[in-house]
Amino acid sequence: MLVFVSSRPGLGSDGDVTLGPEWRMLAAFEAANGIITFGCSKGIFAEIAS
């Protein structure tokens, strides 16, 4: 389950900020894409540095 920091109580938000179901799926794909991109670029930089 994906937890959105902006909608968590206690962080200055009133907790009513939520995304619709289709946007939640898109956000999950974007997060996975960012992790994969970060891993690939880290591997490339490590190969160049060594």
N, CA and C of each residue as an Amber inpcrd file, in Angstrom:
protein
   150
   0.8410000  -1.1750000   0.0000000   0.0000000   0.0000000   0.0000000
   0.8870000   1.2390000   0.0000000   0.5250000   2.1760000  -0.8390000
   1.2950000   3.4020000  -0.9760000   0.7540000   4.4570000  -0.0200000
   1.6190000   5.0030000   0.8080000   1.2080000   6.0220000   1.7750000
   1.7090000   7.3670000   1.2760000   0.8200000   8.3340000   1.1980000
   1.1730000   9.6570000   0.7380000   1.4960000  10.5260000   1.9370000
   2.6770000  11.0960000   1.9430000   3.1430000  11.8770000   3.0770000
   2.2610000  13.0960000   3.3040000   1.7800000  13.7090000   2.2480000
   0.9780000  14.9260000   2.4080000  -0.3660000  14.6610000   3.0630000
  -0.8280000  13.4240000   3.0950000  -2.1370000  13.1450000   3.6750000
  -2.0470000  12.4870000   5.0390000  -0.8410000  12.3210000   5.5740000
  -0.7120000  11.6880000   6.8810000  -1.0130000  12.6890000   7.9830000
  -1.8040000  12.2900000   8.9650000  -2.0930000  13.2090000  10.0640000
  -0.8510000  13.4930000  10.8990000  -0.7780000  14.6800000  11.4320000
   0.3380000  15.0490000  12.2900000   1.4670000  15.7270000  11.5510000
   1.3420000  15.9000000  10.2560000   2.3880000  16.5610000   9.4860000
   1.9210000  17.9070000   8.9380000   0.9880000  18.5380000   9.6410000
   0.5150000  19.8400000   9.2170000  -0.6360000  19.7770000   8.2380000
  -1.1530000  18.5920000   7.9630000  -2.2700000  18.4330000   7.0490000
  -3.4910000  17.9710000   7.8310000  -4.6540000  18.2970000   7.3090000
  -5.8610000  17.8590000   7.9980000  -6.2870000  16.4630000   7.5770000
  -5.5600000  15.8270000   6.6760000  -5.7870000  14.4290000   6.3450000
  -6.8300000  14.1710000   5.2850000  -7.3590000  15.1960000   4.6300000
  -8.3760000  14.9590000   3.6140000  -7.8290000  15.0380000   2.1880000
  -6.5260000  15.0830000   2.0310000  -5.9060000  15.1380000   0.7180000
  -5.6330000  13.7070000   0.2650000  -6.4160000  13.2430000  -0.7000000
  -6.2270000  11.8970000  -1.2380000  -6.2910000  11.9520000  -2.7500000
  -5.7020000  10.9660000  -3.3830000  -5.7520000  10.8490000  -4.8290000
  -6.8250000   9.8480000  -5.2220000  -7.3470000  10.0160000  -6.4210000
  -8.3030000   9.0510000  -6.9480000  -7.6050000   7.7460000  -7.2740000
  -8.3590000   6.6740000  -7.4850000  -7.7620000   5.3530000  -7.7300000
  -6.8270000   5.3180000  -8.9430000  -7.2160000   5.9890000 -10.0420000
  -6.3650000   5.9610000 -11.2330000  -5.0600000   6.7180000 -11.0000000
  -5.0980000   7.7840000 -10.1900000  -3.8870000   8.5440000  -9.8910000
  -3.0000000   7.7920000  -8.9090000  -3.5920000   7.0060000  -8.0290000
  -2.7920000   6.1870000  -7.1110000  -1.9810000   5.1540000  -7.8810000
  -2.5930000   4.5460000  -8.9010000  -1.8820000   3.5630000  -9.7170000
  -0.7530000   4.2390000 -10.4830000  -1.0230000   5.4230000 -11.0340000
   0.0160000   6.1630000 -11.7530000   1.1560000   6.5390000 -10.8130000
   0.8330000   6.9490000  -9.6000000   1.8660000   7.3150000  -8.6290000
   2.7280000   6.1110000  -8.2780000   2.1280000   4.9260000  -8.1690000
   2.9010000   3.7220000  -7.8810000   3.8530000   3.3980000  -9.0290000
   3.3860000   3.5330000 -10.2720000   4.2570000   3.2870000 -11.4270000
   5.3870000   4.3170000 -11.4930000   5.0840000   5.5590000 -11.1940000
   6.1140000   6.5990000 -11.1910000   7.1680000   6.3310000 -10.1230000
   6.7370000   5.8750000  -8.9630000   7.6860000   5.5540000  -7.8930000
   8.5930000   4.4000000  -8.3050000   8.0140000   3.3640000  -8.9010000
   8.8160000   2.2280000  -9.3590000   9.7900000   2.6620000 -10.4480000
   9.3310000   3.5070000 -11.3530000  10.1930000   4.0130000 -12.4190000
  11.3490000   4.8200000 -11.8340000  11.0870000   5.6230000 -10.8170000
  12.1500000   6.4070000 -10.1950000  13.1880000   5.5310000  -9.5170000
  12.7400000   4.4620000  -8.8680000  13.6820000   3.5470000  -8.1980000
  14.5580000   2.8500000  -9.2320000  13.9450000   2.3950000 -10.3290000
  14.7200000   1.7220000 -11.3840000  15.7070000   2.6940000 -12.0280000
  15.2650000   3.9090000 -12.3060000  16.1440000   4.9130000 -12.9080000
  17.3090000   5.2500000 -11.9880000  17.0270000   5.3910000 -10.6950000
  18.0830000   5.6770000  -9.7350000  19.0980000   4.5360000  -9.6990000
  18.6260000   3.3000000  -9.6870000  19.5320000   2.1590000  -9.6540000
  20.4040000   2.0790000 -10.8950000  19.8110000   2.3360000 -12.0550000
  20.5890000   2.2880000 -13.3060000  21.6440000   3.3890000 -13.3390000
  21.2550000   4.5990000 -12.9680000  22.2220000   5.6900000 -13.0160000
  23.3300000   5.4880000 -11.9610000  22.9720000   4.9190000 -10.8160000
  23.9880000   4.6380000  -9.8080000  24.9860000   3.5870000 -10.3180000
  24.4800000   2.5860000 -11.0160000  25.3610000   1.5730000 -11.5960000
  26.2790000   2.1390000 -12.6590000  25.7550000   3.0310000 -13.4700000
  26.5850000   3.6550000 -14.5180000  27.6660000   4.5160000 -13.8970000
  27.2980000   5.3160000 -12.8910000  28.3030000   6.1620000 -12.2340000
  29.3530000   5.3210000 -11.5140000  28.9360000   4.2100000 -10.9200000
  29.8980000   3.3360000 -10.2380000  30.8550000   2.7090000 -11.2490000
  30.3470000   2.3510000 -12.4210000  31.2070000   1.7760000 -13.4540000
  32.1930000   2.8130000 -13.9850000  31.7450000   4.0290000 -14.1610000
  32.6370000   5.1010000 -14.6430000  33.6930000   5.4110000 -13.5970000
  33.3050000   5.4350000 -12.3290000  34.2500000   5.8030000 -11.2590000
  35.3070000   4.7300000 -11.0110000  34.9900000   3.4930000 -11.3340000
  35.9680000   2.4280000 -11.0480000  36.8780000   2.1260000 -12.2120000
